[in-house]
């Protein structure tokens, strides 16, 4: 016998036996829940009001709506909305979504555009006006062709490169501070800092 933490009634273990199912539909470790199946079913019926209860009783992982989940993973400043979760090697955030029938990463700024502005035309790129690749503020994003995006990046890299001295470049390369922080300290963009650390610019230093 086992006592349900919700209704307080003692019932046989059959009322608490659960088998979780993963994203591929395969069952994983069977276990006993904290709440009985009757209370879990009642909570599940009224999901919008009782999803916290359902999560507590069943132990299942509840996925929030896409936009609500996305908005947990960035911090707003006066300008940029800086991504705080998984990052790509180029300095952009990445957000996991369901696509192509599976589960995979997408650049967080692309997800931001889709959530707040709409679809991305085929063959077009989402570009940063602020040149902070970790930024997901839709007001800092714009749509452009791949060629326009590359030209914009090259222009900003040349501008940032001309501002720095060799000693500053070496300091950036050796620093453990975040790229956005270094960009603010040296008065350049986060893209400039990323290019220096990856030796795409200042290769001779």
N, C-alpha and C positions, 0 to 999 in steps of 0.2 A: 504493500500500500504506500501511497505517496500523497502529500497534501499540496494542493494547488495554491500558489501564492496570491492568486487573484480572488477566487471564490471561497478559499479556505476549506474546501471539502476534500476529505480523503477519498481517493479513488484507486483502483487497481493500476498497476504500472502500464497496462495497455493504453490508458488514457494519456500517457506522457511520452510514449515511444514515438520518435520522429526520425525521418531519414532526409537529410539535406540533399539538394540537387545543385550541381555546379552549373556554370554558364553553358556547358556543352550538353547538358541534360543527363550527365552521369551522376549516379548516387554516390555520396561520400559517407564518411563514418556515421553509422546510426548512433543515436544518443537519446537520453531522456531530457525533455524540456522542463523548465521550471513551472510552466503553467499547463493546465490540462487542455486537451484538444478542443473541448467545448468553448472555453474562454478564448482560445486563440482564434477559433472560427468566428466568434462574435466580434472580436477586435478587428479581424481582417475585413469583415463586411462593412465596417464603418472606418475605412482606412484613413481618410482625411482627418478624422477627429482622434483616432486612436493608434496612429502609426507608431508612436513612441511606446505605447503599451504592447503592441504587437511585437516590436523589436525586443523589448525586455522579456516577454514571456517565451517567445519562440527561439530567440537567439539568431534569427535570420538576419542577414545584412540587407537593409532596405536602401535602395537607390533613390536619392532625391531627384526631382525634376532636373533636367540638364542645366538650365540657367541657374537654378539655386545651387547646384553642385559646383558649377563654374565659379560663382561669385564667392565661394569659400576660399578660393586659392589665389587671391591677389589683395594687395593693400593699396588704398588710394592715397595719393599725395596731392598737393595743390595742382600738379600737372599730370604726371604719369600714374597709371595703375600698374604697379610692379608685380609680376608673377612670382609666387612664393613656393611653388611646388616643383615638380620635375622639370629640369632644364636640358636643352639640347647643347651640343658642343659649340654651336655658333652663338650662344647667348640667348636664344629664344626659349620661351616656355613651351612645354608640351602638355596636352590635355588628352586623356584617353576617352575615345568615343566608339560607338558601334558603327562600323563602316564595312562595306563589301561583305556583309554577312558574318563579320567577325568583330574582334575587339582590337583596336590599335591606336597609336598616337597621332595627333594632328598638332600643328603649330598653334599655340594658344591664341595668338593674335588673329589667326584665320577663324577660329571658333568664335572669337569675340565679334568679328565682323558679321558672321552669320547670325549670331544671337541678337545683335543690336541694330544692324543695318540691312541684313537680308542676304540673298545668295551672291556668290562670287561668279561673275561671268566666266565661261570656259576659256582657258588660255590666259587669264589675267592674274596678276599678282596682288597681294595685299601689302602695301608699303607703309613705312613709318615716317611720318613728318618729323617726329622727335628723334628718330634714329636710335631709339632705345629699344632693342629687340625684345627685351623682357616686358615692355609696356603692352597692355591690352586695352588701353583707353580708346574706345571707338572714335573719339574726337581727334585722336592723333594718327589715325589710319586713313589711307586713301587707296583707291584702286588704280593700278597702272599696268602697262605691259611689262614683260620681263626685261626688255631692253631699257625702258624708262627706269625701272627699279635698279638695274645695274649701273646706269649712268648717274642716278641720284646717289647711290652708295659710293661710287668712285669720287664724285664731287665732294662729298662729306669727308671721305678719308683723306683726300688731298688737303682739305681745309684744316683738319685736325692735325695732320702731320706737320704742317708748316708752323703750327703754334708751339710745338714742343722742342726741347733741347735733349741732347743725348743723355744727360744725367737723369732727366725726368722719365725718359723711355726705359732706362734701366731700373728705375724705381718702380715703375708700373709693372714691369716683368717680374720683379722679385716680390711684389706685395701680395699679401694674402687677403687683402680687402676685396669686397665685391666690386664687380665691374661698374655698376652704377655709382658707387661711392667714389671710385677712382676718377670716373668721368667728371663728377662734380668738383673734386679737388683740383684737377688740372684744367678744367674749363674746356673739355672736349666732349664728344659724344661717347656713349657706351659702345657704339660700333667701332670707333677709333681704338678704344681700349682693347676690345676683343681682337681686332686686327693686329695690334702690337703684340699681345700675348701669344697669338697663333703664328706670329712672324710672317704675316701677309704684308705688313709694312715694316719699315725700319729693319730690313733684312741684313743690312750691313753692320748693325750694332750687335 
